[in-house]
Amino acid sequence: MAYLRWGILGAARFAAQYMGPALHAAQGGVLRALATRSPDKADRFRAIAPDLRVHDSYGALLADPEIDAIYIPLPNSMHVDWTLKALDAGKHVLTEKPVAMAAEEIDILIAARDRAGRLAAEAYMIVFHPQWHKVRALIDAGEIGDLRHVEAMFCFNNADPADIRNQADLGGGALRDIGVYVIGSARFATGQEPQEVAARIRWENGFDVHSQISARFDGFTYTATVSTRLNLYQQMTFHGDRGSINLTAPFNGPVFGDATVIVRKAGAPETVHRFNAARQYDLQVAAFNRAVLDGTPYPCPLEFSRGTQAMMDAAFANADTLPQLTQL
């Protein structure tokens, strides 16, 4: 196999804007097919891949013998079911985050992955961004001394009731949509798992819209805020006893802003590392392609995703609920 032939299950707007171009541009792969009943939506993908084949059902795409791998951008509540079906069809599969609704469901996916002998993974692009590898290297090297506290914030304002992120039955909510980033990035950068997790959550119509998470790791504490009812904002800072590391666009730079890692230490000028040229979606797909084509270990296996989901599950389980208010 010289390259991976990709199909997309559903014509999600995010897939058309970000992942479709990455599937077609990343080294080692090409976008070949799409499953959708909406011809007008297919046009957006044909602009990426003019020779695109369009299937009118998800099952037809999974049965296509000329497709090697499936990308799944469906609503959260559908991820596990269609990941299992893709594996059963003999396809490799990259599923949007969160790959599941609970950690126990990821155990099922891991078992299915191993039975099928195919690669299955969560589309968690930030761990492929070089700024996060820089942060991990700085922490490991003791550049800021002993890590004492991590703080994160990721917010945007979306109250549209028609949006799938605001529909409880489709697995909507702030934690599942963007909480995976503030949680998984801390785990990735430090290589640690939390010892205690607590949260305060505000709910609307059965899904969370504003969460404040606190956790204790070995040697440092952690606080994070995620909200889909605040103005667009993201930031993450790692505080040590001799310095700090700040990421100005930790999750989707340069869309949000300049992707920079700033190191500050007392008595020394700040050091700024810039990463605006990085294309994290392309890097993610290229890594997936390499893992399938030549067996290169995939940097974000389902086992890593399970740890993020387990911390999210703990936040839900240990939450003191905030009252439903018209204002925070």
Number of C-alpha atoms within 10 A of each C-alpha: 9 8 14 25 20 25 30 31 25 24 24 17 14 10 22 21 13 12 22 28 19 24 29 20 18 20 18 20 23 20 29 24 25 27 21 20 15 12 11 10 15 21 16 17 26 19 12 18 19 12 12 17 16 22 20 14 14 18 15 13 24 26 13 14 11 14 20 21 28 26 28 27 23 20 19 25 17 16 21 19 12 20 26 20 16 27 24 16 17 20 27 26 28 23 23 22 24 27 30 27 19 16 19 12 15 21 15 13 22 19 11 18 22 12 11 18 13 18 23 29 27 22 25 23 20 23 21 21 22 19 23 20 14 15 22 18 14 16 20 16 10 13 19 21 17 16 22 18 19 25 19 25 20 24 21 16 13 17 13 10 9 8 10 16 24 23 18 16 13 15 22 21 25 28 28 23 18 20 26 20 25 26 23 22 22 23 19 19 19 17 10 12 19 21 11 15 21 20 23 19 26 22 18 16 10 14 21 24 26 23 25 21 27 19 21 17 18 12 9 16 18 19 19 20 22 29 27 23 16 16 12 13 16 22 17 22 20 24 22 20 12 15 19 23 24 21 24 20 23 28 24 17 23 17 10 14 14 17 24 19 23 17 22 19 17 9 6 9 9 13 12 14 13 14 18 16 11 16 18 20 24 23 20 24 24 20 21 30 27 18 15 20 15 10 11 12 12 17 14 20 16 20 15 15 22 23 19 27 26 17 24 25 17 18 23 20 12 16 17 14 14 16 12 13 9 6 5 10
